[in-house]
Amino acid sequence: MHTLPHHFEFMSDAWLAEARTWFETRRDRLGEPFSVSERMTDAPPHLGLPEDVASWTVRWDGQEVSVARGFDASAAATCEGDYQAALMAAQVVGLQAPGAVDAMLREIRTVFGPDAIRFGGAGGMPESAVRLMGTFHDDMGRRTVENPDLEHRARRQGLTRHIREMEEQGYTVIERAISETFADQVREATLRTLTQHQATTLNWMTYHGREFEQLVQNPLLMTLIDASLGRGAVIASISAIRRGPGPGFIPMHTDYAHVPEPYPEFSLTGVGVWALEDWTVASGPTWIVPGSHKHRRPPRPGEGHNQGVPVEMPKGSVVYFHHGVWHWQGDRTEAGERVTIHSHFNRGILRSLEPRKTDVQMLHRNPPRLGEMLGEDDWFDKMSAAGRDYGRFAYMARLQAFNDAKKREILGQGEAPAGQDLAALVS
Ligand SMILES: [Fe+2]
């Protein structure tokens, strides 16, 4: 059990039970007959599905509705593909908004390739059923969590190498994590927001539009954040910066403000910087000193510049650095502006820079991932008249242990040493 009681994993028994309830309670509103069947391969092993294949079928004949395991290729509409790719889709809420399905598929295909999700079936899906399935998708998406098996997820997302590199060098680059189209949309939204506020830099960007809500949950960057900061990591700040030609205005530093030396052996904070144009040496990219996090201290005056490397990457890529690695903003020698979004996260036990705003409408139009980074899933800042939130305490302890074990597996570190028995503290 790797979820809170009101959440579930995609295609798990709890998900299927909820799907059954969803259709049965709407029996008098299901419209014209339809059938939909889905089959996803390479599901995470902990779900315990035969051959790691996740499948289900819903069938409504106008009289009876059935929801069951198993794939039926003769259904009116079918969907097949890779589980992790399908889970990316399952965590999208708002599918009935104009253009939302196309945008979702574009981003999934950017990450997993053109054949990651395939649609088929015998045809004959009535329009009422298409709308119904959109509503079903959204209702389930609000409660569907990311794959908690970090090793499996990273492997399916092609990020195993990146996690190892991030540990060794203090940073890594995920090339083309989002499509060029989405990068253009985020850039336009960023400039719109900065201009409205007459600002060069701005924080609290999550609250300035749908583009930012979606970017901040990017599943690839979140895998690096889970791997470096643990589960329940919170938004420290989502900030925007625009800059024109000239010298960089952020000198060599680490992101560990107010952290005493020596820095801890584990990572406290990490930042993903999104490239919304191609990053080259001339564009004034971030420069990083590889491996400098191992010093576990900030650079001394004048130290490190001759060891820095420029981060060069195509539009739609993200560089993620963490753990007190040394970095600075480079000089820009070409014309035009560099526009960036800085996705700064903290380990969940720390405070944030920005106050977190848990707007119920925002939570409703997003999957649990957004709530997690706004502190909804842990027990901090929560208490009722009956006392501490032990349910969230126990949940996060279990999830962290699973996440940590899987990270050790990625890094080839073997079993973790015995820790505190947190379950005993709860009982
Ligand atoms: Fe920084």
Boltz pocket constraint, residues with backbone or C-beta under 6 A from the ligand:
constraints:
  - pocket:
      binder: B
      contacts: [[A, 253], [A, 254], [A, 255], [A, 327]]
      max_distance: 6.0
